[in-house]
Amino acid sequence: MLSAKQNFLETIKRGGKPDRIVKQFEGTAFLPGDPVSQFVRGQRYAGMPPAKDLWGTEIIWPEGVPAAMPHVTAQNKVIKDITCWRDFVKVPDLIANCSQDELWEPYLKRVNDVDRENELVMVFAPTGVFERLHFLMGFEDMFINFMTEPEAMKDLCQAIGEYRYNGMKLIIDHVRPDVLHSHDDWGSKNNLFIQPELWREFIKPQYAKSYGYAHDRGVIIEHHADSFCEQIVEDMVELHIDVWQGVLPQNDIVKLQKQLDGRMALMGGIDAAIVDRADSSEDEIRAETRRALETYCPNGNFIPCITYGGPGTIYPQGDKYINAEIDRYNAENFGL
């Protein structure tokens, strides 16, 4: 029987030979909270008072809400005029503030505690280029600015892309991780937020350098986008993305599996609206998990998973019965 780590690696590899279905984030040790993230985002917790990150975006996390979120209004948006965005934004200097080895020592202790024979160290790179745009100006201004001020928007995108590259490089150089778990939601449940041509012009180039750096150093790139991204899967492959995590079932996953033929693994497929409600029943959760298992897993290079950007459902019965159903499927199909 393969270890959880080796089974994950075989699952995402083209032509790999896993001996069972991976159970969500099994085989990886997810380690958020590195110095880059702490410097820019600070400490976040449910019930925290509104606070600004280093980009100037107001972040809120009310009690009873699953996670922190940007709170962008006409009054508090960072960028009031995209044509002079540098007058409003000071890009955090990660090289000056996050390069010192002593800053990394507490985080590296956590890394060193990981049993790397059996688990892959997964580092976290939240708030991607597209997300940062609407954090700074809101969705409405962002869409208008793409159309009316493309040169200024491209300049801002490039600045954010370079910032992302610096952050990823610092993490990779200090930690030598196995997996880079990078966030950028590019669409809604049913479409990309912007036309594929615009995405290719403004967003895709900002990932070529950072993902290329990770790829060249043997780091597995796991990109989270719980979005409809069918139109750009070939672009995702070109960016060296090894795993698209968060693939929603609104995408034609079976079609994508045939198209990709193992060039990029898919991770997700379980509909959160069914399995992660306060009133979700065991039967509902198991049925949705079984649907994903039977529909997607026979085609290979697929990990059934909740589509959120990290381990864990909001309501604990979600994970409990998802994992139990994957165990049942593995027992039935692999004798495990």
N, C-alpha and C positions, 0 to 999 in steps of 0.2 A: 504493500500500500504506500502510495506516495505521501510525502509530507504535505501539509497545507500549502507551504510555500512552493514546492515543486509542482503540485497540482495546479496552482494558479498560473505558474509559468508555462506549463504545458497547454493550459486552456487558451491562453492569449497568443500562443505561438502558431504560426501558419504550419499546418501539418503536425501539430502537437498531439500527444497521446495521453490526455488526462485519464485517471482511472475512476473519476466521479465528477459530479457537478459541484463547482465552487459555491459555497454558502455565503453569498453577499460579499462582505469585505474580508472573508476568511483568507488567511495566509499573509495578510499585511498588518503592520503596526502603524496606525494612523497617529502622527505626532504633530498636531498644531502647536502654536505658541513659540515659534522660533524668534530670535531677536529682530528680524526684519518686520515680522507681523506685529510684534509687541511695540516696536518703535512707531509704526504708522497707525495702528488700530487701537492700541492701549488695551486695558482690561475691560472686558464686556461681560455683563451678567444681567439676568432677568431683574427688572425693577430698577435698573440704573437710571440716574437722571440723564436727560439729554446731554450729549457730549459731542465735540467735534473731533474728527480724525485730522491727521496732519495735512490733508488736502483742503480742509475747511468744511467738509460735509457734516451736517448734523446727523448723528446716529441716535436712534432710540431703541429701547428694548422694554416695552411695558410688561408688567406681570401678566402671566397667562398667555404670552405670545411665544412661539417656538424659538425665535432667534432675533438677533439685532437686525435693524433695517435702516436704510437712509430715509430721512424726512426732509424732502426738498419742496420748498414753497416759493412763491413769487418773491417773498420778502427775504428768505434766507439762502436762496441759491447762490452758489459761489460765483459762477460766471454770469455776469449781467449782459455782457456784449462779447460775442465770440471773436470779433475782429481785433479786440485788444485783450485776449484772454490772459496774457502774461501780466497784465495789471491786476488781475484778480487772484491768480493762482501762483503759489510758490511750490514747485515740485520738490517733494522731500528728497534730501540728499542722502541716499542710502550708503554710498561709498564712504562719506565722511563720518557717518553716525553708526554704521553697523559692521564695520570691518575689523574692529578690535577683537582679538582672540578671546580676551577675558569675558566679553559679552556672551560668547557662545558656550562657555564652560558649563553653566547649569543645563542648557539644552542638550549638550553633548553627553552629559551624564544620563539623561533619559534615553538618548540614542544607544548608548553603551549597554543599557539594561535590556535592550531587545535581544532575544535569542535569534541571531541572524542565520543560524542553521535552519530554523524552522519558520521564520517570519521575514518579510521584506519591510525595510524601513520606508515608510511613506511620508514625505514632507508635504506641506500645504502651501499653496500659492493662491489666495483668494482675491476677489475683486479684479477681474480682467479688464481689458482695454475697453470693450463695449460697456461693461457695467460702470467703469469709472466715468465714462462720458455722461451717463444719465445721473450718476451720483452728483456730478458737478453742476448740472443745469436742468435736470428733469427731462422726462421723455419728450414732452411737446417741443421744447426749445431744441433738443437734440435732433429730432426729425426735421424741423424747419431749417436748422443750421446745415444739415447735410445737403439740403436742396439749394439754399441761398448763399452759403459761405463755404464752399468746399475747400478752398485753399487754407482758410483758417482752421477748419476742422481737421484737415490732414496734418497740419502743423501740430495741433494738440494731440492727435492720435500718435504721431511719431514721438512726441515727448513722453506720453504714457507708455508707449512700447519700449522706449529706452529705459525708463524707470523700472518696468517689469523685468527687462533683461538684467539690469543691475541687481535686482532683488533675487532673481533665480540663480544668477551666477554666484552671489554670496552664499546662498543656501547650499548649492551644489559643491562649491569649493570647500566649505567648512564641514559639511555633514557627509558627503559622499553617499547620498541616499540611493536606494534601489528604485523608488518610484516617486515621481513628481505629480502630485494631485493638484491640478490647476483649474481654477474656476473662471468661466465666462459664459453666461447664458446668452445665446445668440438668437433665440426665438421664443414664441409663445407655444402653446400646445398644438397649434395647427399651421404655423408658418414661421419663416424667419421674420425678425423685426424690421429688417431692411432688405431690399432686393439683393439677390446673390451678387450682382455686378458691383453694387455699392460695398457689400461686405468684402469682396475681393480687392477692391480699390483701397478701402480705408482700414479694415480690421486685419485681414489676413497677413499683409506685409509686416505687421508689428509682432507677429509670432514667429516669423522665419528665423530671426536671430536667436531668440531665447530658446525656442524648442530645438533649433539646430544645435545650440550649445549643449543642451541636455542630451540629445540623441548622440552626439559625437562622443560623449563621455559614458555612454552605456546606460543612461538613466531611462527607465520606462516612463513614457509620458501618458498619463491618464487625465484626459480632459473632461471636466464635468460641464455638461450643458443639458439640463432637463428641459429640452426644447425640441421643436420640429426642425431638423437640420438635413433632411433628405437631399436637398439641392446642393449641398456643399460637402458631401462625404468624401468625394475624390480630393477636394482641397484639404480636408482634414488628414487624409493619408499623406498628401504631399508635405504637410507640416510635421510629419513623423509622429503623429498621434498614434500610440499603440492601442489604447483603450478609450472608446467613447463611453464615459460613465454618465448615467442619467438618461439613457435613450428611452424616450417615452413610447408607450405602445401606440400612440397616435401616428408614429412613423410606421411605414411598412417594413417592419423588422425582417421578415422572411425575405422580401425582395432585396433588402440591403445586404443580408448575409450572402445571398447568391452573387450579388454584384461585387462585394468586397472579396469574397473567396479567401478569407483568412488574412487579408492585408491589414485589417484593423478589427480588433475584438470589440464586441458590444456588451455593455453591462447595464442592466436595468430591466425594463419590460414589465414591471409589476405596477399596476395602477394604484397610486397612493390614495386616490379618491375612494377606492373600494376598501383597501386594507388598513388605512390609517385614519379612522374616525373613532370618536369616543364610543360609538355604538356598533362598530364593526364586529361581526360575530366570528367565531372560530370557523364556521362553515364558509362564510364569505371569503375570509382571508385564505383559507386553504384552497378554495376553488379558484381564486384569481392566481395564486401561486402555481397551482397545478396547470392552469391554462398556459402560463408563461413557460413552464418547464416543458410541457408536451409540444408547444408550438415552436419554440425557438431553440431549445437545447439540442435536438437531434441534428441541427444544421451545423453545430460546432462553433467554437470561438465565441461562446456566449456565457455570461455570468448573470443568473437571475438575481435581481437586487431591487430594493426600493430605489426610487429615482432621485432621492435627495443627494446633496453634495457631500455626504459623509455618513458614517455608520449610525444606525439607530433611527427607529420610527418615533413619532411623537408620543403615541400611545403604546405602552409596553406589550400589549397583546399582539400588536402587529408583527414585531420581530419574533416573538415567541412562536407564533403559528407559521410564519413564513419559513423560519429555520426548521421547524418540525416537519413541514411538508417537503422541504428539500431533503431532509434526512430520510423521510419515507420513500421519496422517489429514488434516492440513491440505493436504499435497501432493495427496492423492487427491481431496479435495472442493473445494479452493479454488485449486488450481494454484500453491501457494506452496511 
